[in-house]
Amino acid sequence: MQKRKRYFLRYMLQYSYFLLGGTVCACLLHFAIVWGNSVISGVIDQMLAGQEIILRDFMPGFLLLMFAGFALAFIKQIFFGIYCVRVSGIYRSCVAEKLYRVEYAYLKNENSATVINKLNADIAETENLLSTGVPQIIMDVAALLIYSVYVGSLNLGLLLLILVTYPLVFWIAGKMVKKIRTLTGTYRVKSDVMTGIAQDVLSGILVLRSFGLEEHFQEKMHQAAADLVDNEEKRTRVSNNAMLVRKLIQWIPTIICAVYAALLVGRGALSVGGLLAFVVTLGRLAEAFVGIPFDFVETAVSMVSIRRIEEILHMPDEACGTQTKGEDDSNVVISLQDICFGYTEETLVLNGLSLCVKAGEHIALVGESGGGKSTIFHLLCAFYQAQSGSYQLYGREISDWDLQAARDRLALVSQDVFLFPTTVAENIAYGNRDATREEIVEACKKAQIHDFIMTLPQGYQTLVGERGAMLSGGQKQRISIARAILKNAPVLLLDEPTSAIDVGTEELIQNALDHVMRGRTCITIAHRLSTVQNADCIYVVNDGKIAECGTHAALLAANGVYAKLYERN
């Protein structure tokens, strides 16, 4: 089995020189503290011995040491800060870029609220690890090593006593890590649920209010919130217990060591200055000794978020070839041969489907709902890969194509029009980012939407709202047609473009489609068979296969599946 990449660790190592700079500063800072303690303890011992203390002999060096400590602390924070910004920045960019490359199936099947939480809350948790967690671990490890050596130099027995009294910390911290990691993982999942409910409410507010579902969704949100609060109460309880235990196991051994040090002074094994230096150092050493295991407790919380983000990064990318050109002069534009495809391994939606579309031809796909018509479009746009069979676009297998180059040859007009919450002009310009204002206007005139746009408060600069909420279905559809006209792709895919439009609007839509279809290869999915009677060839899709094909007149004369559909239509 191929070893999975650890993206976060890779980026941490990529900018490790900033981390190294901060580590060096942290070590020097602790050395400065040890040196300062040594100076003060020496002065105290000299005073107790009756020697004269001349301030000018040690104060300049002591002040220099103090200012050096301030400078080191400042530089250390700069190094750690830059490290956090660089690593979190490239990690966030990596996740964002992955979303544009990941297989369509992942985005289709994954709960969008979960993805949003991973991009926001989980990324924020990783930034917290980089800004606080990692620097704290480094500071504590450096302090532990340096202060242990210093205490050992004062008295080896004191160091051994510390080492004997503190191992309990690691065992307790290990227990805490397991509990907190589990509760944090549960928190993330429950947070996803709450975000999902809120998203459903906002997206479906019209249905929610028209069907009187407010109370139902309030109960769902209340239950989700209650589950989240219950989990957080448990996590807070564990965290508080961990904090209490940390303080107890930090102070009890500290007191024992301090008492033992005082006994050493009484026996003459340790000077009074050495005792003072030890007491000052012991507090820092104990804090570092106890802090390291609990630093890993906090790290375990962040690792839950990192694992969730890495799940996205380890999703497979869209299969993409390198070819950017096909046999554009080929008479056959699209060829599907013996295509078998299913969204799951158990069920096939398309089973041995074959069809051929020639240049400039207008074909139609008709059939019962669920027969596989929209699935064909998904395959044509390479959103999914067929399990078996051959799909050739302009004479090349779709797997050989660079996907962007392949999709540049296709323009999709869907029944479910999506508009971005920006201006009318910008939504249309997504068809061609290099289009001029004149080209946008011309596309809108062909799409029969220009006159309406000019009646809007800011004309082409009018905001359309979330998912185009400020516009009617027909208006959104004509804007999507204008977008397709502007793209000027040689192949046009029309996915039931008039299925949800009233009769009056349908005529406008049909006139707009006549403009965009001229000189192009067109494939139309239709429920209203009257809209495709003039198609060059009509394919009847039934149970994942082509049941019949031919012209409208020929299929009616055959009195088969199409004729029955036409009667019901």
C-alpha positions as CSV (number, residue, x, y, z in Angstrom):
1,M,0.0,0.0,0.0
2,Q,1.3,3.4,-1.0
3,K,2.3,5.6,2.0
4,R,0.1,8.6,2.4
5,K,1.7,12.0,2.2
6,R,1.7,14.1,5.4
7,Y,1.2,17.5,3.8
8,F,1.2,19.4,7.1
9,L,4.4,17.9,8.3
10,R,6.0,18.6,4.9
11,Y,5.2,22.3,5.0
12,M,6.4,22.4,8.6
13,L,9.7,21.1,7.5
14,Q,9.8,23.3,4.4
15,Y,10.0,26.4,6.6
16,S,11.9,24.8,9.5
17,Y,14.7,27.4,9.3
18,F,12.4,29.9,10.9
19,L,11.6,27.4,13.6
20,L,15.3,26.8,14.0
21,G,15.9,30.5,14.4
22,G,13.2,30.7,17.1
23,T,14.7,27.7,18.8
24,V,18.2,29.2,18.9
25,C,16.8,32.4,20.4
26,A,14.8,30.4,23.0
27,C,17.9,28.5,24.0
28,L,19.9,31.6,24.3
29,L,17.2,33.2,26.3
30,H,17.2,30.3,28.8
31,F,21.0,30.5,28.9
32,A,20.8,34.2,29.7
33,I,18.4,33.4,32.6
34,V,20.7,30.8,34.0
35,W,23.7,33.1,33.7
36,G,21.7,35.8,35.5
37,N,20.8,33.4,38.3
38,S,24.5,32.4,38.6
39,V,25.5,36.1,38.9
40,I,22.9,36.8,41.6
41,S,23.6,33.7,43.6
42,G,27.4,34.5,43.5
43,V,26.8,38.0,44.7
44,I,24.6,36.7,47.6
45,D,27.2,34.2,48.7
46,Q,29.8,36.9,48.6
47,M,27.6,39.1,50.8
48,L,27.1,36.3,53.3
49,A,30.8,35.7,53.3
50,G,31.4,39.3,54.4
51,Q,33.0,40.4,51.1
52,E,32.5,43.9,49.8
53,I,30.1,44.1,46.8
54,I,30.9,46.7,44.2
55,L,27.9,47.3,41.9
56,R,29.9,48.6,39.0
57,D,31.7,45.3,38.9
58,F,28.7,43.2,37.9
59,M,25.8,45.6,37.2
60,P,26.8,46.6,33.7
61,G,27.1,43.0,32.6
62,F,23.8,42.2,34.4
63,L,22.0,45.0,32.7
64,L,23.5,44.0,29.3
65,L,22.3,40.5,30.0
66,M,18.8,41.7,30.8
67,F,18.6,43.8,27.6
68,A,19.9,40.8,25.6
69,G,17.1,38.7,27.1
70,F,14.5,41.2,26.0
71,A,16.0,41.3,22.5
72,L,16.1,37.5,22.3
73,A,12.5,37.2,23.4
74,F,11.4,39.7,20.8
75,I,13.4,38.1,17.9
76,K,12.1,34.7,19.0
77,Q,8.5,35.8,18.6
78,I,9.3,37.3,15.2
79,F,10.8,33.9,14.0
80,F,7.9,31.9,15.4
81,G,5.4,34.4,14.0
82,I,6.8,34.3,10.5
83,Y,6.9,30.5,10.7
84,C,3.2,30.4,11.6
85,V,2.2,32.7,8.8
86,R,4.3,30.9,6.1
87,V,3.2,27.4,7.0
88,S,-0.4,28.2,7.6
89,G,-0.5,30.3,4.4
90,I,0.8,27.5,2.2
91,Y,-1.3,24.9,3.9
92,R,-4.5,26.9,3.4
93,S,-3.6,27.5,-0.2
94,C,-2.9,23.8,-0.7
95,V,-6.3,22.9,0.6
96,A,-8.0,25.6,-1.5
97,E,-6.3,24.5,-4.6
98,K,-7.2,20.9,-3.9
99,L,-10.9,21.7,-4.0
100,Y,-10.5,22.8,-7.7
101,R,-8.7,19.5,-8.6
102,V,-10.6,16.9,-6.4
103,E,-12.9,14.5,-8.1
104,Y,-16.4,15.8,-8.7
105,A,-17.8,12.8,-6.8
106,Y,-16.2,13.9,-3.5
107,L,-17.8,17.4,-3.8
108,K,-21.1,15.9,-4.8
109,N,-21.2,13.3,-2.0
110,E,-19.5,15.2,0.9
111,N,-21.7,17.4,3.1
112,S,-20.9,21.0,2.1
113,A,-21.1,22.1,5.8
114,T,-18.4,19.6,6.7
115,V,-16.1,21.0,3.9
116,I,-16.8,24.6,5.0
117,N,-15.9,23.7,8.6
118,K,-12.7,22.1,7.5
119,L,-11.8,25.1,5.6
120,N,-12.6,27.5,8.5
121,A,-12.6,26.0,12.0
122,D,-10.1,23.2,11.3
123,I,-7.6,25.5,9.5
124,A,-7.9,28.0,12.3
125,E,-7.0,25.2,14.8
126,T,-3.9,24.4,12.8
127,E,-2.9,28.0,12.9
128,N,-3.3,28.0,16.7
129,L,-1.0,25.0,16.8
130,L,1.6,26.8,14.8
131,S,1.3,30.1,16.6
132,T,1.1,28.7,20.2
133,G,1.5,24.9,20.4
134,V,4.7,24.3,18.5
135,P,6.6,27.3,20.0
136,Q,5.5,26.3,23.5
137,I,6.8,22.8,23.1
138,I,10.1,24.1,21.9
139,M,10.4,26.6,24.8
140,D,9.5,23.9,27.3
141,V,11.9,21.3,25.9
142,A,14.7,23.9,25.7
143,A,14.0,25.0,29.3
144,L,13.9,21.4,30.5
145,L,17.3,20.5,29.1
146,I,19.1,23.7,30.0
147,Y,17.6,24.1,33.6
148,S,18.2,20.4,34.3
149,V,21.9,20.8,33.4
150,Y,22.1,23.8,35.6
151,V,20.4,22.2,38.6
152,G,22.7,19.2,38.1
153,S,25.7,21.5,38.3
154,L,24.3,22.9,41.6
155,N,23.7,19.5,43.1
156,L,23.2,16.2,41.4
157,G,21.0,14.9,44.1
158,L,18.5,17.7,43.5
159,L,18.3,16.8,39.8
160,L,17.8,13.1,40.6
161,L,15.0,13.9,43.1
162,I,13.2,16.0,40.4
163,L,13.5,13.2,37.8
164,V,12.1,10.7,40.3
165,T,9.1,12.8,41.4
166,Y,7.8,13.9,38.0
167,P,7.2,10.7,35.8
168,L,3.6,10.6,37.1
169,V,3.0,13.6,35.0
170,F,3.5,11.7,31.7
171,W,1.2,8.9,32.7
172,I,-1.7,11.3,33.7
173,A,-1.2,13.4,30.6
174,G,-1.4,10.3,28.4
175,K,-4.8,9.5,29.9
176,M,-6.0,13.0,29.2
177,V,-4.8,12.9,25.6
178,K,-7.0,9.9,24.7
179,K,-10.1,11.4,26.3
180,I,-9.6,14.9,24.9
181,R,-8.8,13.6,21.4
182,T,-12.0,11.6,21.3
183,L,-14.2,14.4,22.6
184,T,-12.6,16.9,20.1
185,G,-13.3,14.6,17.2
186,T,-16.9,14.3,18.3
187,Y,-17.1,18.1,18.7
188,R,-16.0,18.6,15.1
189,V,-18.6,16.1,13.8
190,K,-21.4,17.7,15.9
191,S,-20.3,21.2,14.8
192,D,-20.6,20.0,11.1
193,V,-24.2,18.9,11.9
194,M,-25.1,22.3,13.3
195,T,-23.5,24.1,10.3
196,G,-25.4,21.8,7.9
197,I,-28.8,22.6,9.6
198,A,-28.1,26.3,9.4
199,Q,-27.1,26.0,5.8
200,D,-30.3,24.1,5.0
201,V,-32.4,26.7,6.7
202,L,-30.8,29.6,4.7
203,S,-30.8,27.7,1.4
204,G,-34.4,26.4,1.8
205,I,-36.0,29.3,3.6
206,L,-38.7,29.6,1.0
207,V,-39.7,26.0,1.3
208,L,-39.3,26.1,5.1
209,R,-41.7,29.0,5.5
210,S,-44.2,28.0,2.9
211,F,-44.6,24.5,4.4
212,G,-44.5,25.7,8.1
213,L,-41.3,23.8,8.9
214,E,-39.9,26.5,11.3
215,E,-40.7,24.5,14.4
216,H,-39.3,21.3,13.0
217,F,-35.9,22.9,12.1
218,Q,-35.9,24.7,15.4
219,E,-36.1,21.3,17.2
220,K,-33.4,19.9,15.0
221,M,-31.1,22.8,15.7
222,H,-32.0,22.6,19.4
223,Q,-31.1,18.9,19.6
224,A,-27.9,19.5,17.7
225,A,-27.0,22.3,20.0
226,A,-27.8,20.2,23.1
227,D,-25.6,17.4,21.8
228,L,-22.8,19.8,21.2
229,V,-23.2,21.4,24.7
230,D,-23.2,18.0,26.3
231,N,-20.0,17.0,24.5
232,E,-18.4,20.4,25.4
233,E,-19.3,19.9,29.0
234,K,-17.5,16.6,29.1
235,R,-14.5,18.1,27.2
236,T,-14.4,21.1,29.6
237,R,-14.6,18.8,32.6
238,V,-11.7,16.8,31.4
239,S,-9.7,20.0,30.6
240,N,-10.4,21.4,34.0
241,N,-9.4,18.2,35.7
242,A,-6.2,18.2,33.6
243,M,-5.5,21.8,34.7
244,L,-6.1,20.9,38.4
245,V,-3.9,17.8,38.2
246,R,-1.2,19.8,36.4
247,K,-1.1,22.3,39.2
248,L,-1.0,19.7,42.0
249,I,1.7,17.6,40.4
250,Q,3.6,20.8,39.6
251,W,3.6,22.1,43.2
252,I,3.9,19.0,45.3
253,P,7.2,17.8,43.9
254,T,8.4,21.5,43.8
255,I,7.8,21.8,47.5
256,I,9.5,18.5,48.2
257,C,12.5,19.5,46.2
258,A,12.6,22.9,47.8
259,V,12.6,21.4,51.3
260,Y,15.3,19.0,50.3
261,A,17.4,21.9,49.0
262,A,17.0,23.7,52.3
263,L,18.3,20.6,54.1
264,L,21.3,20.6,51.9
265,V,22.0,24.2,52.9
266,G,21.7,23.2,56.5
267,R,24.3,20.4,55.9
268,G,26.6,22.8,54.0
269,A,26.2,20.8,50.8
270,L,24.6,23.8,49.1
271,S,25.2,27.6,49.6
272,V,22.4,30.0,50.3
273,G,23.0,31.7,47.0
274,G,22.8,28.3,45.3
275,L,19.5,27.7,47.2
276,L,18.1,30.9,45.9
277,A,19.2,30.1,42.4
278,F,17.7,26.6,42.7
279,V,14.4,27.9,43.9
280,V,14.1,30.4,41.1
281,T,15.2,27.8,38.5
282,L,13.0,25.1,40.0
283,G,9.8,27.0,39.2
284,R,10.8,27.3,35.6
285,L,12.1,23.7,35.4
286,A,8.9,22.4,37.0
287,E,6.7,24.4,34.7
288,A,8.6,23.1,31.7
289,F,8.7,19.5,33.0
290,V,4.9,19.5,33.7
291,G,4.2,21.6,30.6
292,I,5.6,19.2,28.0
293,P,3.1,16.4,28.5
294,F,0.2,18.8,28.6
295,D,1.6,20.6,25.5
296,F,1.0,17.3,23.7
297,V,-2.5,17.2,25.1
298,E,-3.2,20.5,23.3
299,T,-1.4,19.2,20.2
300,A,-3.7,16.2,20.2
301,V,-6.6,18.5,19.9
302,S,-5.1,20.2,16.8
303,M,-4.2,16.8,15.3
304,V,-7.9,16.0,15.1
305,S,-8.3,19.1,12.8
306,I,-5.2,18.2,10.8
307,R,-6.5,14.7,10.2
308,R,-9.8,16.1,8.9
309,I,-8.0,18.5,6.6
310,E,-5.7,15.8,5.3
311,E,-8.8,13.7,4.4
312,I,-9.5,16.3,1.7
313,L,-5.9,16.4,0.6
314,H,-5.8,12.7,0.2
315,M,-8.9,12.5,-2.0
316,P,-8.0,11.6,-5.6
317,D,-7.7,14.3,-8.2
318,E,-9.7,14.3,-11.4
319,A,-8.0,12.1,-14.0
320,C,-6.4,14.5,-16.4
321,G,-4.3,13.9,-19.5
322,T,-2.0,16.3,-21.3
323,Q,-3.5,16.7,-24.7
324,T,-4.9,20.2,-25.5
325,K,-5.9,19.5,-29.1
326,G,-8.1,17.0,-30.8
327,E,-8.8,16.2,-34.4
328,D,-11.0,19.3,-34.7
329,D,-11.6,18.7,-38.4
330,S,-13.0,15.3,-37.6
331,N,-16.6,14.7,-38.7
332,V,-17.3,12.9,-35.5
333,V,-17.3,15.2,-32.5
334,I,-18.5,12.9,-29.7
335,S,-18.4,9.1,-29.7
336,L,-19.7,6.9,-26.9
337,Q,-19.1,3.2,-27.3
338,D,-20.4,0.5,-24.9
339,I,-20.4,2.9,-21.9
340,C,-21.1,1.4,-18.5
341,F,-21.3,3.6,-15.5
342,G,-22.8,3.6,-12.0
343,Y,-22.5,6.0,-9.1
344,T,-22.1,3.0,-6.9
345,E,-20.6,-0.4,-7.6
346,E,-23.9,-2.2,-7.1
347,T,-26.0,-0.3,-9.6
348,L,-25.3,0.7,-13.2
349,V,-27.1,3.8,-14.5
350,L,-25.7,3.3,-18.0
351,N,-25.2,-0.2,-19.3
352,G,-23.6,-0.6,-22.7
353,L,-24.8,2.8,-24.1
354,S,-23.5,3.9,-27.5
355,L,-24.1,7.0,-29.6
356,C,-22.3,9.2,-32.1
357,V,-22.6,13.0,-32.6
358,K,-21.3,14.5,-35.8
359,A,-20.1,18.1,-36.3
360,G,-22.9,20.6,-36.6
361,E,-25.5,18.0,-35.7
362,H,-28.4,18.6,-33.3
363,I,-29.4,15.5,-31.3
364,A,-31.8,15.1,-28.5
365,L,-31.9,12.7,-25.5
366,V,-35.3,11.8,-24.3
367,G,-36.7,9.2,-21.9
368,E,-38.2,8.6,-18.5
369,S,-36.8,10.4,-15.5
370,G,-33.9,8.4,-14.0
371,G,-33.1,6.7,-17.3
372,G,-29.6,8.2,-17.4
373,K,-29.9,11.3,-19.6
374,S,-28.3,13.7,-17.1
375,T,-25.6,11.1,-16.3
376,I,-24.6,11.2,-20.0
377,F,-24.0,14.9,-19.6
378,H,-21.9,14.3,-16.5
379,L,-19.7,11.9,-18.5
380,L,-19.5,14.3,-21.4
381,C,-18.2,17.0,-19.1
382,A,-15.8,14.5,-17.5
383,F,-17.2,15.0,-14.1
384,Y,-17.2,11.2,-13.8
385,Q,-15.2,8.5,-15.5
386,A,-17.0,5.5,-17.0
387,Q,-16.2,2.1,-15.5
388,S,-15.9,0.7,-19.0
389,G,-16.3,1.7,-22.6
390,S,-14.9,4.4,-24.8
391,Y,-15.6,8.2,-24.8
392,Q,-13.9,10.1,-27.5
393,L,-14.0,13.9,-27.9
394,Y,-12.8,15.1,-31.4
395,G,-11.2,11.7,-32.0
396,R,-9.2,11.5,-28.7
397,E,-10.1,9.4,-25.6
398,I,-11.3,11.7,-22.8
399,S,-8.6,10.3,-20.5
400,D,-5.9,11.7,-22.9
401,W,-7.4,15.2,-22.8
402,D,-6.3,18.0,-20.5
403,L,-9.6,18.5,-18.8
404,Q,-9.7,22.3,-19.1
405,A,-8.9,22.1,-22.8
406,A,-11.7,19.5,-23.2
407,R,-14.2,21.6,-21.3
408,D,-13.3,24.7,-23.2
409,R,-15.0,23.0,-26.2
410,L,-18.2,22.5,-24.3
411,A,-20.8,25.0,-23.1
412,L,-23.5,23.9,-20.7
413,V,-26.9,25.4,-20.2
414,S,-28.6,23.6,-17.3
415,Q,-32.2,23.6,-16.0
416,D,-30.7,24.4,-12.5
417,V,-29.1,27.7,-13.3
418,F,-26.4,28.8,-10.8
419,L,-25.5,32.5,-10.6
420,F,-22.8,33.9,-8.3
421,P,-23.8,36.7,-5.9
422,T,-22.2,39.4,-7.9
423,T,-23.2,41.7,-10.8
424,V,-25.1,40.7,-13.9
425,A,-22.2,41.6,-16.1
426,E,-19.7,39.5,-14.1
427,N,-21.9,36.5,-14.1
428,I,-22.1,36.6,-17.9
429,A,-18.4,37.4,-18.3
430,Y,-17.6,34.1,-16.6
431,G,-18.2,32.6,-20.0
432,N,-15.2,34.5,-21.3
433,R,-13.1,36.5,-18.8
434,D,-11.5,38.4,-21.6
435,A,-14.8,39.6,-23.1
436,T,-15.3,43.3,-23.7
437,R,-18.4,45.3,-22.5
438,E,-19.6,45.3,-26.1
439,E,-19.3,41.5,-26.4
440,I,-21.2,41.0,-23.2
441,V,-24.0,43.3,-24.4
442,E,-24.1,41.6,-27.8
443,A,-24.4,38.2,-26.1
444,C,-27.3,39.5,-23.9
445,K,-29.1,40.8,-27.0
446,K,-28.9,37.3,-28.6
447,A,-30.1,35.8,-25.4
448,Q,-33.2,38.1,-25.4
449,I,-32.2,39.5,-22.0
450,H,-30.6,42.9,-22.8
451,D,-33.8,44.9,-22.6
452,F,-34.7,43.5,-19.2
453,I,-31.1,44.2,-17.8
454,M,-31.4,47.9,-18.9
455,T,-34.5,48.2,-16.7
456,L,-32.6,47.2,-13.6
457,P,-31.5,49.9,-11.1
458,Q,-27.8,49.7,-12.0
459,G,-28.2,47.9,-15.3
460,Y,-25.4,45.5,-15.9
461,Q,-23.8,46.4,-12.6
462,T,-26.9,45.2,-10.6
463,L,-26.2,42.6,-8.0
464,V,-28.2,39.4,-8.6
465,G,-28.3,38.2,-5.0
466,E,-27.5,34.8,-3.5
467,R,-27.9,32.2,-6.3
468,G,-29.6,34.9,-8.4
469,A,-32.4,35.4,-5.9
470,M,-33.3,38.8,-7.4
471,L,-34.2,37.3,-10.7
472,S,-37.0,35.0,-12.0
473,G,-36.3,31.5,-13.4
474,G,-36.6,32.7,-17.0
475,Q,-34.3,35.7,-16.4
476,K,-31.7,33.5,-14.8
477,Q,-32.0,31.0,-17.7
478,R,-31.4,33.7,-20.3
479,I,-28.4,35.0,-18.4
480,S,-27.0,31.5,-18.5
481,I,-27.6,31.4,-22.2
482,A,-25.8,34.7,-22.7
483,R,-22.9,33.2,-20.7
484,A,-22.9,30.2,-23.0
485,I,-23.0,32.4,-26.1
486,L,-20.0,34.4,-24.8
487,K,-18.0,31.2,-24.2
488,N,-18.5,30.5,-27.9
489,A,-17.7,26.7,-27.5
490,P,-18.2,24.5,-30.5
491,V,-20.4,22.0,-28.6
492,L,-23.5,23.0,-26.7
493,L,-25.1,20.9,-24.0
494,L,-28.7,21.9,-23.2
495,D,-30.0,20.2,-20.0
496,E,-33.8,20.6,-20.2
497,P,-33.4,24.4,-20.5
498,T,-37.2,25.1,-20.7
499,S,-38.5,22.4,-18.3
500,A,-39.3,24.8,-15.5
501,I,-40.3,27.8,-17.6
502,D,-43.9,29.1,-18.3
503,V,-45.1,29.1,-21.9
504,G,-44.7,32.8,-22.4
505,T,-41.1,32.7,-21.2
506,E,-40.4,29.5,-23.2
507,E,-40.7,31.4,-26.5
508,L,-38.1,33.9,-25.4
509,I,-35.8,31.1,-24.2
510,Q,-36.3,29.2,-27.5
511,N,-35.5,32.3,-29.5
512,A,-32.4,32.8,-27.5
513,L,-31.4,29.1,-27.9
514,D,-31.8,29.5,-31.7
515,H,-29.1,32.1,-31.7
516,V,-26.7,30.0,-29.5
517,M,-27.3,26.8,-31.5
518,R,-26.4,28.2,-34.9
519,G,-23.3,26.6,-36.3
520,R,-22.7,24.5,-33.2
521,T,-23.0,20.8,-32.4
522,C,-25.9,20.6,-30.0
523,I,-27.0,17.9,-27.6
524,T,-30.3,18.5,-25.8
525,I,-32.0,16.7,-22.9
526,A,-35.7,17.4,-23.2
527,H,-38.9,16.6,-21.2
528,R,-41.1,18.6,-23.5
529,L,-40.8,16.6,-26.7
530,S,-42.3,19.4,-28.7
531,T,-39.0,21.4,-28.3
532,V,-36.9,18.7,-30.0
533,Q,-39.1,17.7,-32.9
534,N,-36.7,19.4,-35.4
535,A,-33.6,17.6,-34.0
536,D,-31.5,15.8,-36.6
537,C,-31.6,12.6,-34.5
538,I,-33.5,11.8,-31.3
539,Y,-32.1,9.1,-28.9
540,V,-34.5,7.4,-26.5
541,V,-32.7,6.5,-23.3
542,N,-34.3,3.6,-21.4
543,D,-32.7,1.5,-18.6
544,G,-29.2,2.9,-19.3
545,K,-29.3,2.1,-23.0
546,I,-30.4,3.6,-26.3
547,A,-33.7,2.0,-26.9
548,E,-34.5,3.8,-30.2
549,C,-33.0,6.5,-32.4
550,G,-34.2,8.4,-35.4
551,T,-36.1,11.5,-36.5
552,H,-39.3,12.6,-34.8
553,A,-41.4,11.4,-37.7
554,A,-39.6,8.1,-38.0
555,L,-39.9,7.3,-34.3
556,L,-43.6,8.2,-34.3
557,A,-44.1,5.9,-37.2
558,A,-42.3,3.1,-35.4
559,N,-44.9,3.3,-32.7
560,G,-42.4,2.3,-30.0
561,V,-41.1,3.8,-26.8
562,Y,-40.9,7.3,-28.2
563,A,-44.4,7.2,-29.5
564,K,-45.7,6.3,-26.0
565,L,-43.7,9.1,-24.5
566,Y,-45.0,11.5,-27.0
567,E,-48.6,10.5,-26.2
568,R,-48.1,11.1,-22.5
569,N,-46.2,14.3,-23.1
